[in-house]
Amino acid sequence: MKALILALTATLTASPLLAADHTVKMLNFGKDGGMVFEPAYVKAEIGDTITFVPQNSSHYVQTYVMPEGATPWKSKLDEEFKVTLEKEGVYLYYCPPHLMMAMIGVVQVGKPSNLDAVKQKAEKLRPKLVMKKERLDAYLGQVAE
């Protein structure tokens, strides 16, 4: 009986029915200025889905750094894109046409076990940010244990 209860509990806690769907808009202008993902920081759990929705043309999303073993993302220009988060850790992503304007975002899935590696690789991204460089530190600064 105990095994049945444990199996049922494990099934329910890992169920996609309990997973959340987070929407991230790709905007020419948002609360944080021009060329942004909104929200730029998302706290999620394993199994959650992120739906990237272009609100203006000329945007797409691509991962820059992610947890070890995670599959990289790269959407098509001007198309809605969904990704299911399967690995715990921190994901840093950007819009390639607007990287120089710091159109970047962060997703934290569970514990930020790879945060040091993300910060180290983010330093290589920093020189490519011509405008709004402070976004990188601001968004990574929201990551919490």
Secondary structure in CASP SS format (residue, H / E / C, confidence):
PFRMAT SS
TARGET T0000
AUTHOR 0000-0000-0000
METHOD secondary structure of the structure
MODEL  1
M C 1.00
K H 1.00
A H 1.00
L H 1.00
I H 1.00
L H 1.00
A H 1.00
L H 1.00
T H 1.00
A H 1.00
T H 1.00
L H 1.00
T H 1.00
A C 1.00
S C 1.00
P H 1.00
L H 1.00
L H 1.00
A C 1.00
A C 1.00
D E 1.00
H E 1.00
T E 1.00
V E 1.00
K E 1.00
M E 1.00
L E 1.00
N E 1.00
F E 1.00
G E 1.00
K C 1.00
D C 1.00
G E 1.00
G E 1.00
M E 1.00
V E 1.00
F E 1.00
E E 1.00
P C 1.00
A C 1.00
Y E 1.00
V E 1.00
K E 1.00
A E 1.00
E C 1.00
I C 1.00
G C 1.00
D C 1.00
T E 1.00
I E 1.00
T E 1.00
F E 1.00
V E 1.00
P E 1.00
Q C 1.00
N C 1.00
S C 1.00
S C 1.00
H C 1.00
Y C 1.00
V C 1.00
Q E 1.00
T E 1.00
Y E 1.00
V E 1.00
M C 1.00
P C 1.00
E C 1.00
G C 1.00
A C 1.00
T C 1.00
P C 1.00
W C 1.00
K E 1.00
S C 1.00
K C 1.00
L C 1.00
D C 1.00
E C 1.00
E C 1.00
F E 1.00
K E 1.00
V E 1.00
T E 1.00
L C 1.00
E C 1.00
K C 1.00
E C 1.00
G E 1.00
V E 1.00
Y E 1.00
L E 1.00
Y E 1.00
Y E 1.00
C C 1.00
P H 1.00
P H 1.00
H H 1.00
L H 1.00
M H 1.00
M H 1.00
A C 1.00
M C 1.00
I E 1.00
G E 1.00
V E 1.00
V E 1.00
Q E 1.00
V E 1.00
G C 1.00
K C 1.00
P C 1.00
S C 1.00
N C 1.00
L H 1.00
D H 1.00
A H 1.00
V H 1.00
K H 1.00
Q H 1.00
K H 1.00
A H 1.00
E H 1.00
K H 1.00
L H 1.00
R H 1.00
P H 1.00
K H 1.00
L C 1.00
V C 1.00
M C 1.00
K C 1.00
K C 1.00
E H 1.00
R H 1.00
L H 1.00
D H 1.00
A H 1.00
Y H 1.00
L H 1.00
G C 1.00
Q C 1.00
V C 1.00
A C 1.00
E C 1.00
END
